[in-house]
Amino acid sequence: MSLRNVLIAFMLVTSSTFAQQESTSDDTLYANVIVNRPQLRMTIDFPTAGMLPRGTFDIDMRTYPIGGVQAALRIGLNDRFMVGIGYGASRMLTDVDPDWNPKLEFVIKLRLHEELADDNFPAIAVGYNSLGYGNYDSDNDRYMVKSTGFYVVFSENFRLYDNSTGLHWGVNYSLENKVDNDPNVFMGFNTDVGPNMVFLTEYDFALNDNKRYDVYGLGRGFLNLGLAWYITDDLSLELDLRNLLRNRSDAAAIDREIRLVYVEYFY
């Protein structure tokens, strides 16, 4: 059985066995410790249907190979609509001049359907994200890992052994399609590990990155894992292990990423 089939079967069995509908809040009770975090907006690279509350913003900073740093600012204009910008540069954490990305990127997300306890239907969001991951290749007009581009994502939250858990899946179409312009499919999963740790995983089928340039894709897809530590409800420090399937010909080892996300309220 292929890895893709195993991943799909695992997520479907998990959802059908343990799913108990709850509100879209991430409130959880652990031994009288109340956790009240903003909704999870991304697994690692891919979006969920989670949103920022109205009147809040988040700052998302992450590292990438060759000393790169990427930052994004997102604003919750209301509970169903958020916008943002992002920018980055490679060689920021080195002793040479940074290699700045050629342009500012944009993020937008609209939630079409709320997940309700008596609905038995997942939350749905659509959006656009032009911010990819890693170094920017000017010759091919793309990032090392393509941006999501246009997407629709479904999210279902449930309890897994009393832990707040989410299952996410969707399709996307990246505009970084100079070589491979196929639509793509992605899946994500998150679950709390105690009151202040969250385990994250996602699988990018990379159907839009498996032609010609094996430096970018070998047809295996991208499997990423992460562990986020919520220092406070509004500040998280995350360690991500990326490309566990070695889906690039130049990948001598898996990618490691440090990520810091901070949420603040305007009022």
C-alpha positions in Angstrom: 0.0 0.0 0.0 1.4 3.4 -0.9 2.2 6.1 1.6 -0.6 8.3 0.3 -3.2 5.6 0.8 -1.9 4.9 4.3 -2.1 8.5 5.3 -5.7 8.9 3.9 -6.8 5.7 5.7 -5.3 6.7 9.0 -7.0 10.2 9.0 -10.4 8.8 7.9 -10.3 6.0 10.5 -9.2 8.5 13.2 -12.0 10.9 12.3 -14.8 8.4 12.2 -13.7 6.6 15.4 -13.0 9.5 17.7 -14.9 12.5 16.3 -17.2 14.2 18.7 -18.4 17.6 17.5 -17.5 20.6 19.5 -17.4 24.4 19.0 -14.7 26.0 16.8 -13.0 27.3 20.0 -9.7 25.6 21.1 -10.8 25.8 24.8 -9.7 22.7 26.6 -9.6 21.7 30.3 -6.5 19.8 31.6 -6.5 19.1 35.3 -8.2 22.5 36.0 -5.9 24.4 33.7 -7.9 26.3 31.1 -6.4 26.7 27.6 -7.9 29.5 25.6 -5.8 29.9 22.4 -6.7 31.5 19.1 -7.8 29.0 16.5 -5.0 27.2 14.6 -4.7 29.0 11.3 -2.0 26.7 9.7 -0.5 23.3 10.3 3.0 24.0 8.9 2.8 25.2 5.3 -0.9 24.7 4.6 -3.9 26.6 5.9 -6.7 25.3 8.1 -10.2 26.8 8.2 -9.2 28.5 11.5 -9.3 32.3 11.7 -8.0 35.1 13.8 -10.6 36.8 15.9 -11.8 40.2 14.9 -9.5 43.0 16.0 -6.4 40.9 16.3 -3.1 40.4 14.4 -0.4 37.8 14.4 3.3 38.0 13.6 4.7 34.7 12.2 8.5 34.4 11.9 10.3 31.3 10.6 13.7 30.2 9.5 14.7 28.1 6.5 17.9 26.6 5.1 20.9 28.7 4.1 20.3 31.1 6.9 16.9 32.3 5.6 14.2 34.2 7.6 10.6 34.7 6.6 8.0 36.8 8.3 4.3 37.3 7.8 1.8 39.7 9.4 -1.9 38.7 9.3 -4.9 40.8 10.6 -8.4 39.5 11.5 -10.7 42.1 10.1 -13.7 40.1 11.4 -14.3 36.6 12.6 -14.6 35.3 9.0 -12.1 37.4 7.1 -8.4 38.0 7.4 -5.6 39.5 5.3 -1.9 39.7 5.5 1.5 40.3 3.9 4.8 38.3 4.0 8.4 38.8 3.0 11.7 37.0 3.5 15.4 36.7 2.6 18.0 34.0 2.5 21.4 34.3 4.2 19.9 36.5 6.9 21.6 34.4 9.6 25.0 34.4 8.1 28.0 36.8 7.7 27.3 37.7 4.1 24.8 40.1 2.6 21.2 38.9 2.6 19.5 37.8 -0.7 16.2 39.6 -0.4 13.1 38.1 -2.0 12.1 40.1 -5.1 8.6 41.1 -3.9 6.1 41.4 -1.1 3.6 38.5 -0.9 -0.1 38.6 0.1 -2.4 36.4 2.2 -6.2 36.4 2.3 -8.7 34.0 3.8 -12.5 33.9 4.0 -14.4 31.4 6.0 -17.6 30.3 4.2 -19.0 27.9 6.8 -18.7 27.7 10.6 -18.3 24.3 12.2 -21.3 23.8 14.6 -21.9 21.2 17.2 -25.3 20.2 15.7 -24.2 20.5 12.1 -22.0 17.4 11.5 -20.3 19.4 8.7 -16.7 20.7 8.7 -15.7 24.4 8.6 -14.9 25.6 5.1 -12.5 28.4 4.1 -11.2 29.7 0.8 -8.2 32.0 0.3 -5.1 32.9 -1.5 -1.5 32.8 -0.3 1.4 33.8 -2.6 4.1 33.3 0.1 6.1 30.1 -0.5 8.8 28.6 1.6 12.6 28.7 1.2 14.8 30.4 -1.3 13.3 32.3 -4.2 14.4 31.0 -7.7 14.2 34.0 -10.0 14.9 31.9 -13.1 11.8 29.8 -12.5 9.7 32.4 -10.7 9.1 30.2 -7.7 10.0 29.4 -4.1 11.8 26.2 -3.1 8.4 25.0 -1.9 5.6 26.5 -3.9 3.1 28.9 -2.4 -0.3 27.5 -1.8 -1.9 30.0 -4.2 -5.7 29.7 -4.4 -7.2 27.1 -2.1 -10.3 25.7 -0.4 -9.8 23.9 2.9 -12.1 21.9 5.2 -11.5 21.5 8.9 -13.1 19.2 11.5 -12.4 19.5 15.2 -13.0 16.7 17.7 -11.8 15.0 20.8 -9.1 12.4 20.7 -8.6 10.8 24.1 -9.8 14.0 25.6 -7.3 16.1 23.6 -8.5 18.9 21.3 -7.7 17.6 17.8 -8.2 18.8 14.2 -8.3 17.2 10.8 -7.8 19.4 7.7 -7.9 18.7 4.0 -8.1 20.7 0.8 -7.1 21.4 -2.7 -5.0 24.3 -4.0 -3.7 25.8 -7.3 -0.4 27.7 -7.1 0.5 30.4 -9.6 4.1 29.4 -9.5 3.4 27.1 -12.4 6.0 27.9 -15.0 6.8 24.1 -15.3 4.0 22.2 -13.6 0.5 23.7 -13.4 -1.5 20.8 -12.0 -3.9 21.4 -9.1 -2.7 19.9 -5.8 -4.1 18.2 -2.7 -3.0 18.5 0.9 -3.9 17.1 4.3 -3.1 18.1 7.9 -3.6 17.0 11.5 -3.1 18.5 14.9 -3.6 17.4 18.5 -2.9 18.8 21.9 -0.2 17.1 24.0 -1.0 18.4 27.4 -2.1 22.0 28.2 0.6 23.8 26.3 2.0 21.6 23.5 0.5 20.9 20.1 1.7 18.2 17.7 1.3 19.1 14.0 1.7 17.1 10.8 0.8 17.6 7.2 1.2 15.8 3.9 1.6 17.7 0.6 0.8 15.4 -2.3 2.9 17.9 -4.5 1.0 17.0 -7.6 2.1 20.4 -8.9 5.8 19.8 -8.3 6.7 16.4 -9.7 7.8 17.2 -13.3 11.2 17.9 -14.9 13.1 19.6 -12.0 13.9 16.8 -9.6 15.7 19.4 -7.4 12.2 20.5 -6.4 10.2 17.2 -6.4 10.7 13.5 -6.9 7.1 12.5 -6.8 7.0 11.4 -3.2 5.2 14.4 -1.8 6.3 16.4 1.3 5.7 15.1 4.8 6.3 17.6 7.6 6.1 17.2 11.4 6.0 19.9 14.0 5.8 20.5 17.8 4.5 23.9 19.1 5.1 25.0 22.6 2.6 27.7 23.8 4.7 29.8 26.2 1.5 31.8 26.7 -1.9 31.5 25.0 -0.8 34.1 22.5 2.9 33.2 22.0 4.2 29.9 20.6 7.6 28.5 19.8 7.6 25.8 17.2 10.2 23.2 15.9 9.4 21.7 12.5 11.0 18.8 10.7 10.3 19.1 7.0 10.7 16.9 3.9 10.9 13.7 5.8 10.5 11.7 2.6 13.6 13.5 1.0 11.4 14.6 -2.0 14.2 16.7 -3.5 17.4 15.5 -5.2 19.5 18.0 -3.3 18.1 17.1 0.1 21.1 15.7 2.0 19.1 15.7 5.2 15.7 16.7 6.4 15.0 20.5 6.8 14.8 22.0 10.3 12.8 25.1 11.0 12.3 27.3 14.1 9.0 29.3 14.1 7.7 32.0 16.5 4.1 33.1 16.3 2.7 36.0 18.4 -1.0 37.1 18.5 -2.0 40.5 19.8 -5.3 42.4 20.2 -5.9 45.9 18.9 -8.1 46.7 21.9 
